[in-house]
């Protein structure tokens, strides 16, 4: 069964805690507690938080709307995050960036630069689809078999 929700960011995008609140609220609304274990739900929360944070902080203009789509199947949960922006040239550039991220051993107190590393840790098969045309939506896909 697919559940679709569209989230409007305009009012909350300036809040530092916005991506965390969004990920938790959205997952609580679309995935029943008995459909996903707590640890699995937290994996989605962390990855969505990091992706949304990257989009809010590192794209210009900042997307005004994110679309989150969840597909819950008997043995798989798949989440699609789309936004009207353009973060990477293509899927290969995303994979290269995802694989290139390693913890900064020289600065253990750094407060940024670890988001894609966490996405890779929890979802090594995360996928990215660039906008099909200028001004179109890009898409991130996170999939978990359980």
Secondary structure, 3 states (H helix, E strand, C coil): CEEEEEEECCCCCCCCCHHHHHHHHHHHHHCCHHHCCHHHHHHHHHHHHHHHHHHHHHCCCCCCEEEEEEEECCCEEEEEEEECCCCCCCHHHHHHHHHHCCCCCCCCCCCCCCHHHHHHHHCCCCEEECCCCCCCCEEEEEEEEC
